[in-house]
Amino acid sequence: MGSWVKIGASQDAGLAQTGCKLPVIIFSHGIGGFQNAYSTLLTELASWGFVVLAMEHADGTASAVQLPNGRFKGYGGWPLKEEGRLAQTRYRAQECENAVGLLKGLSLGSPAPGLRLGSRYASSPVASFKGRLDMDCCAILGHSFGGATAGLLAAQDPAFHCAICLDPWWPALLPECPTLVAWQTSTPILIMGSQDWNNQDKPEGFFAAGAERQKAILRAAKRARQQLSGSHSAEQHARAPGSSHHSFHDVLALFSTYFKSILKTVGFQSVLEPFHGLRLIRRQRLAAGGVQDDDKGLYRQLVGPDAIFILETS
């Protein structure tokens, strides 16, 4: 609002003809989010060769979602009881697992009946997906409530080979949830927090993110990886200095200076310049997926060699 930002994407485009299979990312949004609220980061990941499926959850946490019958469902509020939140988390996880099945069908050339990609004004690019998706390289990525959703899936579904949790809201998982105590997979997990929300130096912020549950998740992930695969720990926690909980989506990057001053009054702010923050987040994501970019000079200039730290469980 109040500014123009061009996103490097084309509607109804088919997959790039690279001749090789492409890795897959399924993205789960936070409370009040929707599938286009993270376009800056997700289109950047797509530009690096990932096929990104952005969910729009129908559990009542999206700002609005269109159901299969064509009706729209708005934000349904926040359950007061923990069991209600866990029910939403399970619902979200099931939707992500259904998305994996949908993508597998596309890659096999057997799309789900009635499936259409793109707008109604163009031919569907479904055929371009046949044989092109590397479902053996499928990651789950999420922000806030979506970060907790990603953690749950990493612990229980081997279809996901990597999990990246962006400033996760761990209270979405109950203390006895298997994600906190007993993983069924050896999936590596990266937790990328913000300075104002997932920060052990700010107890009020870290507490809001679920500090003890996060520590339990890292311990459980490490224990399962050692027991199931015999490999060394691959659980990491990273943090970008100056970042906020809102550094991961489009709001701070796409709104004009005027509207940012209004948003600041309700807590939408970040010391870190939004686009620099998004580039740093992108760099960490790509590194987690085994991809290296050429932003090392900017990286050092912005935060210095020790500003982003990695913590591994002991």
N, C-alpha and C positions, 0 to 999 in steps of 0.2 A: 504494500500500500504506500503510495507516494513515491515509488521508484520503479525503474524498469530493470530487470535482470534477465538476460537471455540464457536459457538452459539449452545445452547442446544435445537435443533429442529431437527425433522426428516421429510423429504419430503414424501408426500402422506400418512401421518399417519391419522387414524381416530380419533374420539373423545375418550377421556379416559372413560372407563366404570365405572363411579362413581355411577350410579343409580339415579342421581338427575339432575335437569335442571341446565344449566350453564348460568351465566350472560353474556351479550354481550357488546362489545365495537366496535364502528365504528371510524376509525382514518382517519383524513384528513391532508395531508402533506402540507408543505410550498412551496413557489415559488422555482422552480428548483429541488424539491424533487421527490421522487418516492416511490413505496410501500415498498421497502427494505431498504430505507435510515434511518429508525428508528428501525432496527431489534433488537438492544440491549434492548431498553425499551419495545417493544411490545412482544418479546418472554418472557421477565420477567413477564409481566402482564398475558400472557397465562399460565405461570407456576403456577400462583396463582388461576387458574380455570376460567379465563375469555376466552371467544371465541372472538378473535380480528380479525376484517375484516379491512385490510389496503387498503385504496382507492389508485387508481392511476388515478388522474383526467385528463379528456380529454378536459379541457377548455383552454389548451395552457400553463398552468403554470408548468406542469410536465417536467422534463428533457427529458423524452421520454415516450410514452405510446403506447401500441399495441391496435388498434381498432378492433371491432368485425369482420371486413372484412380481418383481418390479416395484414393490413398496419400499419406502425409506424408513429406516429406524434411527432415531436420534440417540444422543447420549442418555444413558439410563440411570445416571447417578452412581453413588459409591456405596456398596454394601457396608453396613455397620459392623457385621460380625465377620470374624476371620474366615469361617467356613464358606461364606458367600464369596469372598475374594478368591479363595482357593478354587471354588467352582468356576469362576471366570478364568482363572489361570489354566485349568484343565480344558475348558472349552477352547481357549486360544491355542493350546498345545495340539488339540485334536484338529483344529483348522489347519495348522502348519503341517501336520502329518498327512492330512488330506491333500494339501498342496504338493507334497512330495509324490504322492500317487498320481496326481494330475500330470506333473512334469514327466514322470516315468512313462506314462501313456503317450505323451507328446513325442518323447524321444523314440519310443518304439513304433511310432506311426499309427497308434491306436488311441486317438484322443477321446476323452469322455464324450458321450452323446450330447449334442447340443452345444458343445464348447465353441466359443467364438472369441478370437483375440482381435483387438483393435476396434475401430468404430464401425457403425453400421453403414458408413458411406464408402467403405473400401473393402477390397477382397481380404479375407482373413489370411494372415501369414502362418497358419497352423502347419502347413506342409514344410516350411523352412526349418522346423524344429526336429524333423525326423532324423535320428542318428547323430544329432548335434550336441546333446546334453550329456555331460559327464556326471552321472548320478553317483559315481564313486568318489566324487569331489564336491560334496554338498555341505554347505555351512549354514548354520542358523545364527542370525544377527538380530538384536533387538535393543530398544532404548527404554529405560525406565521400567514400566510394567512389562514391556516387551523384552527387556533384559532379563527379568525374572522368568519369563516364558522361555527364553533361550536357554537359561540355566536348567530348567526342568527338562526340556527336550534333550539337552546334552547328556543328562544323567540317565535317561530311560530309553532313548531311541538311537540305535546304532546307525540309522540311515543318515544321521548328521555326523560328519567327520571332523567338525570344528565348531566351536561356539564362541561368539564374541558378544559380551554383555556390556552395553553402553550405559553407564550410570544406573545400574539396575536397582529396582525398588524391591528388595528382598522380603519385606513384610507380605508380599503377595504369596509367599510360600509359608506354610505352617511349620512350626519347629520340628514336628515328626515327619515332615515330607522326606521321601527317599533322596531328594536332591541334597539334603543336608547331612544324611547319615550313611546311605548305602547306594552308590552308583552301580548301574547295571552295564555300563560301557566304560571304555578307556578313552573317551573323547577329550582332547585337549580343550582348555577353556581360557580365554583372555577376558579379564574384567577391566574395562577402561572407565575410570571414574572422573568426576570433575572436582575442582578444588573446593567448591562451596558446598558439595553434597556428599561426596564419597571421600572424605579426608580425615585421617586419624588425628590430625592436628586441630580439627574443629569438631569436638565431640557432638555438638548439636546437629551438625550436618551429617556426620558419619552415623550417628544414631538413627537419623531419619532414613538412611539408606539400609539399615539393618546390619550393623557392624558384626555382631556375634554370628549371625546367620551367614554372612559372607565368609568369615573365617572358617566356619564349619563346612561350607561348600568347597573351599579350596582344599581343606584337609581330606574331605571325602573323595574329591576328584583325584588327588595325589595317591591316596590309598588304593583306589580302584585301578588306576593306571599301572601301578606297580604290581598289583595282584593279577590283573587280567592280561597285561601285555609284557610285563617284566621290564618296561622301559623306564627311563628317568622322568622326573616330574616335568609336566608341560602346563602348569597352571601359573598364570601371570596376572599381576595387577599393575596397571599403568595409570598415570594421572598427568594431565596437561596443566601447568601453572596458569592461573588467571582465568581458567575455564569455569563455566557454570553449567547447571543442569540443562540449560537451554542452548548450549553451544553445539548440540548434536543435531538440531533440526533447523528448519529454514527461517524461523521467525527473526532472529537477530541479523541474519545475513541479508534478507530480502526486504526488510522494512526500511523506510527512509529515516533520516535523522529526526524528523519531526515526530513520527510515530514511535520511534525508539524512546524518545523522552517520555512519552505517555506510558509505554510498556514498562519503563524503569520503575514507575510508581507502583506497579503490581508485581515487581520482582523479576521481570524479564530483562536481565542485564548480564554483562560479562566484561571483566577487565581485559581479557584477551580479544584482540580485534577479530570479528566473526569469521571472515574469510581465511585469515591466518589459522585460526582455531580449526576450521573445517579441513584445511590442508594437513595440519598435524594429525588430526583424527584419521583422515584418509591414509596418511603414511603408516600409522600404527596398524590400521586394518589390513593394508596391503602386506605389511611385514608379517602379520599373523597368518596370511594366506600364502606366504612364500614368495611374494612379489616385491621387488625392489624398485624404487623410483629415483628420480634425479634431484630431489629437493633437499639434499643433505646440507647445502649451503644455507638455504632459508631456515632449515631446522635449527642449525647451530646459531644463526643470527638471532632468531626469535627467542629461544629458550636456553641456549647454552648447552654444553655437553652433559650436564648432570640435572637439568631441570625436569625432564621426564624420568621418573624412576620406575624400576621394575621390582616388584616384591614377589618372591617365591615362598611358598609355605615351608616351614622347617620340618 
